[in-house]
Amino acid sequence: MAQVLTTPRRIAVWNTAFLGDAVLTLPLIRTLRAAWPDAVLDFYVRGGLAPLFAAQPEIDAVYAYDKRGTARGLAGFWLLSREVAERGYDLWIDAHLSLRSSLMARLSGAPRRVGYAEASLAWWLLTDQVGRRFDERQEIERLLGLVEPLDLPSSVLEDQGLRWPELTLPLEAQAEAERLLAPLPPGPVLGVHPGSVWPTKRWTPEGFALVLRRALEAGSCVALLAAPEEGESAREVLRLAEGMGDGRSLALAAEGPGGACRLLDLSGRTSLPVLAAVLGRLQCYLTNDSGPMHLAWAQRTPVTALFGPTVRSLGFAPRGTASSVMEADEPCRPCGLHGHKACPKGHFRCMRALDPEAVWRDVRAKLYPWRTERTL
């Protein structure tokens, strides 16, 4: 039987999944903050993600569960659980599904522990279990379902404004993003990001190269983005773009007023918070289905997202009228929740079938919304 929850003094939200999952947890956090404005609210995330949320006003402290670093192995997990227990949480929200997450909920010592019924040993380790309803809800609504046992005020539950993952970035990250983008001349800026953790989620380098080239030839600025480990993909896009277009070199195609260069290679040059700040300053972001995609649309940057092995119905598509998803109608989609290292069918048609010219038209409409098809 569900417990009666008095006003909690200290709340923990645990979601140590991937970057996008952490961003999509923000509406849940904002809802809890609106319900209990005076409570201490802490957020536990995957290792490496904590700096991204350091300035989030709804959060008092961000802690990283670095299972490959400081919290490696059973000993590291146990030491972290002792630190967690010492913080004295009244309410623990487990937004993850792993056995380790369920164990941490129990070891936290929180008298009220809410999580998904589908989580490992939820019936034993959690006091309240909520059905995830994966086939019925989008991910933000699945996460918000975790407050259902808590009897929150209807004014909070019905506040649609809380359902957007408003992202607040550190001032130093915003300043660094301004500095990095400063060399670009005035004009719309397209962000091109060819990477993804999962290889089958990556569109073809040829496709990215064509859109990059088209944007430069249309007079736009382009910022090429990649994590340090994605540098080879970014270099391949530049190499392919060199030989495309009207015969001019890529350097000439990128030449702007007064000789300023409209192509900026930021591959490997941004931390996660700085990348997020750069994405918030773009007029369009061309991206695979990836964690950074959520950093962009959450800041209301127009997004052109390329979906292959995943589909919108899984619940992780970008939101807002400025976001669009480009995808091919293949009968084998989706082939998984996250994608694979290699196409299970061996043909990779879900990405190869995406027409670069159609993608460019979608991007172009975001870069130049005031132009008509005829003027373009």
Secondary structure, DSSP 8 states (H G I E B T S, - for coil): --------SEEEEEE-S-HHHHHHTHHHHHHHHHH-TTSEEEEEEETT-GGGGTT-TT-SEEEEE-TTTTT-HHHHHHHHHHHHHHT--SEEEE---SHHHHHHHHHTT-SEEEEETTSTTHHHH-SEEE---TTTS-HHHHHHGGGGGG---HHHHT-GGGGS------HHHHHHHHHHHTTS-SS-EEEEE---SSGGG---HHHHHHHHHHHHHTT-EEEE---GGGHHHHHHHHHHHHTSSSSS-HHHHTB-GGG-B-EEE-TT---HHHHHHHHTT-SEEEEESSHHHHHHHTTT--EEEEESSS-GGGTT---STTEEEEE---TT----SS--SS-TTS--HHHHTS-HHHHHHHHHHHH-TTS-TTT-
